[in-house]
């Protein structure tokens, strides 16, 4: 079940109604946990066992390192806990990748297996690891209620595609009681509709043209290559940020505040700024749990370019078990190294040239993110040598649409939506919301497509 | 709580109002004409001298070659100007609507109608998200179509049940009159996503199909062709035996595939055509697929109206073997390719020439 699915529009109102009808916080958490289990089971009930194993691992490790274990054992317990959570991720997501890669370069053959990737495993294992590390570092007291830990891992708004929420952000909220009066419904409903529009209208309607190009790039010329790549950059942004908007809105309607995950990344004047705005929860996770710890190790101390590159190679690998994802990460790592070296001693400020260059670089890197292998990526990039006007979409309507999107995107940069909606009369809002929903729906692509980041 | 409910009610009311009014201009399909309407308009505007039409589903669309037919008819001393009104998946209710539309726009001069009724065709009720479905299903036609579906003892596509048709038709009817159904369809209310692009009605489309005929080059080859050819004799015997049993009234189950009430719908179509001054010849195609429906229909026609309604049964593979083999004249076991269409059209002309002579 995804947020744009018919089933979700039955699931959530029921979840919401019962949640707020329940009087006490404990009952509400139990109800949310049950709903989250059902939400996950709707995807594939077979992997509830894996999630439960991760939850149990997380709960006991955090209690041990946070409260029970002697100091000399804490480090080893943490390492074991991380190994268990990472092991689950490593097996389900990377076994075949590493087995295949090993077989290609060595005589060692581990054999391929039929492994189904549990939905959301990349996200909930990261939740688990960050919580265990934070408990170890005593940034947060471990939760004593098992329900709290289970709900933190399984919380359905962010379960299958993030944002990656820190325990330091969510667990304290779980301990508080909340009232429905504290929910800014106008903002949450608007955010949900914006996210729905991004995903179901923009992203899903761009998908057919993009898929057509990437399926047979040799049939198209340079104009189509440029169009498809730019469209893909829009698609992945709208798909992922749209999902995040809906996730944040849904959590908000239940009284939980999740941090934003995107901040107009395509308006970034440089690559460093791009990564401060794109998938912020993932970037900060890798910064806090990979980059900084690596930087402090003896052999890596002072070698920031290497640490940065390694961090981004791992970031690429996190996105998918394929060398193209690793390469994509590596490209960004190298780009960041170049930027930081160039930036030294210079004042950082916005420039259109920098914005365009950054966007062009990001688009170039997206080719490796989207293509299934290097041969396909090369085929895509090779089309730039074949002159030709765009044919996969009708121009100039597409140009007009793209210009409108850029204008709205830029205008929204300065807009404080929450404040603006708070000042809006409730009845005017209700009428406007009904009208907006009615005007969005005719443009929704009928074929419901899963979110791109679900595959990670 | 009351305030929240009031706000919700306002939002829903505005949603319904805006969807009903403003949604229609935004919905691309309602600006695109359906294939049946487009084909009628094309025929009348480009071939106003048409005096014979062949109407049926895809096997007519791909099997009736007006050029070959007219030439063969001319060789027999009969001048006709034919047009292929075949539409893929054309159901009887759609056929009725098409002829009503045709005769409303061209009250006279279509004198001969070759009808190939397709009782196994209910496709328009399976594709709610298409211009064809939305254009066809107004309230009256929606009710009539559902009543027609409910006449079936056994629906032709077992994966599509009556509730599916009810849901799809309801969605299409609502979308025909408003755009509220868009919301239902967007949330996955209708089971079949179907076509999401308008039917092709541009002039470039018709340039390849000037008289409505769909010329298909593909031919059956390889293992499929051998399997088809090797099984032909068995098919012919099975069909002939089945027809014998049906004619003798010894197979109620098979006869039920085309019930008496379903057959009445066909009779009303014939009556409607005759009331417009057109003579009707019923044609059964040289098909293997869904032959059980054809056999049941033929038996009922013979029992009811053999002397009143002329029938040309090209599905008899014993008699019309040249229309079945070699496999190279066929697109598949249900359709002719362009070579087969020429052969069948000439055979049809031979039969039609005799029929017209009998009429006069």
Interface residues (C-beta under 8 A of the other chain):
Chain A: X5 X6 X9 X200 X426 X427 X429 X430 X431 X432 X433 X434 X435 X437 X438 X439 X441 X442 X443 X444 X445 X446 X447 X448
Chain B: X3 X7 X8 X10 X11 X12 X13 X14 X15 X16 X17 X18 X19 X22 X23 X26 X27 X129 X179 X182 X183 X185 X186 X187 X188 X189 X193 X196
